[in-house]
Amino acid sequence: MTEERTWHDRDETAPENEEHGTEAAGAGAGALGGAAVGGAIGGPPGAVVGGVLGAAGGAIAGEAAEGDDEAGSAVGGAGGTLAGAAIGGAVAGPPGAVVGGAVGAGAGAGVGDQVEEETEEDGRPTV
C-alpha cells in the first residue's frame, strides 16, 4: 500500500512557487542594461532612472518566464537597485554604484518574490 504525499510533506513550498532564480538574474541584467542606456542618454541621473526601470523590467521578465506572479519581484528589484547603488557608490564611487545596483537588484527581486509567494501560500509574509 502506497501513501500519497502532498507538497506539504516535503518542504512547505507549493509546486507553482518552486523557484529557479530567473527574477533575480533578470533584475541584475536589467539594472545594468537600463543604467547603461539611461547613462548614455541622460548622464548620471539617467543611469539611476534607467537602472531602476531596467531592474523592475528584468525582474518582471524573469518571473514571467517561470509563469509566476511578477509584482513582488519587480518592487524588490527596483528597491534593491537603489539601495545597492547607494551603498556601492558610498564605498567605491561610480563603479561601486553600478556593481552594487546590479547585485542589489538581484537580491531585492529574490526577496520581493519570496515575500509575495509566502503571503500567497500562508496569508502572511515570511522571509
N, C-alpha and C positions, 0 to 999 in steps of 0.2 A: 504494500500500500504506500503510495507516494503522497506526500503532503504538498499542496500548492503554496508557494511562497509569494508574498507580495513585496512591493518595493519598500515597505516599512521594515521588513525583516532584514534588509541588507544595510542600508546606510541613511535612511530617512530622506533620501532625495527622490523626488518624483521623476519618472522616466523622461518627461518632457523638459525637465530642468537639468539634465546631465550636461556638463559644460566641457568645452574644448578650448576656451580662451580666445575665440576669434574676435570678441568685442574688444578685448584688451589690445590685441595686435592691430586691429583696425583703428583704434583710437590713437595709438602711438604713431602709426604710419600717417594717419590723417593730420595729426598735430604737426608733424614735420613738414608734410606737403603743404598744409594750409599756411604755416609760418613762412615757408619759402615763397609761396605765391604772394601772400599778403605783404611780406617784406619788400619784394621786388616792386610792388605797386605803390605801397604807402609807407615805406621805411619801417622803423621800429614799431610805431603804433599799428601799422598794417600787419606786421608779423604777429603781434599779440592777438588781434582780432581774427586773423586767418588761422592761427594755431588753435584757438578755442573752437571756432566753427569747424575746422578740419577734424579736431578730436571728436566732437559730437557727431559729425557726419560719418567718420570712420567707425565709431562705436556702433552707430545705428546699422551701418552696412555689415559689419562683422556679426552682430547679433541677428540681423535679418537672415544672414547666410545660414545660421543654425535653425532658422524658423521659429524664433522665440520673440518675446516682448522686448522692445528696444528702449523704452523710456528711461529706465533706471541706468542703463549703461551710458546713454547719451549725457544725462545730467552728471553722472560721476566722471565721465571723460572730460567734459568741459571744466568742471570744478578742479579736477586733478591737474589739468594743464596749467591753470592759473597758479595753483599752489606750488606745483613743481617748478614752474618758471621763476616764481618769486624766490624760492629757496635756492635754486641753482644759480640764478643771477646774483644773489647776495654772496654766494660762496665763490663763484668763478667768473663773474661778469657775463657778457652776452653768450659766449659758448656754453657756459653752465646753464643759462636760461633755456637754451634750445634743448640740451640734453635733459634737464630737469623737467621741462614741459612735456617732452615725449614720454619720459618714464612716469611722470605724474598722470598723464592721460591714460596710459595703460592700466596703472594701478587704480585710478579713480573709476574707470569703466568697469573693471572687475568687481570692485566693492559695490558700486551702484547697482550692478546687475544682481549681485548676491543678495543685497538688501531687498530688492524688488521680488526676487524669487522666494526668499524666506517669508516675506509678507504674504505672498500669493499662497504658499503652502500652509502656513500656520496662522495667518491673520495678524502676525506681529513681526517686526524686523529683528533679525538676529545676524550679527556679523561675526 
